[in-house]
Amino acid sequence: IRSSNLRRRWSTVSAGGGTSRANSSAGSGSNRVGGTTSSSGSNGTVKLHLGMQVLLISANEMGTIRYIGTADFAPGLWLGLELRSPKGKNDGSVGSRRYFSCRPGHGVLVRPSRVTYRGINGAKLVDEGS
């Protein structure tokens, strides 16, 4: 009786609408844990930096940040990534300027919003003013 009761309770919780379940069950228990990690992690303390491993969303490929800064070809902040696989477009240079060095076909320059770090969008992990 106990196991079927438990099963029934679980199915009503999971069937009780996605948003309410996320708000009630995650809000009380797991969100508190997640909130602690994200507040110490993403809110201001973790920033994208050289050597950091990130996921390039469009290629679904892990890469290492080799350059953070401006680029000659467009305004704003750019990340130079060295990808694990040859899914890139360059070897770290674009036009006549070298931003970083890596194997041919392993480099890309992308906006911070094109990458994620532990599920957090890269645009939230940079100071756009710098």
Secondary structure, DSSP 8 states (H G I E B T S, - for coil): -HHHHHHHHHHHHHHS-HHHHIIIIIIIIIHHHHHHHHHHHTTTT----TT-EEEETTTTEEEEEEEEE--SSSSS-EEEEEESSS-SSBSSEETTEE-----TTSEEEE-GGGEEETTEEGGGGS-TT-
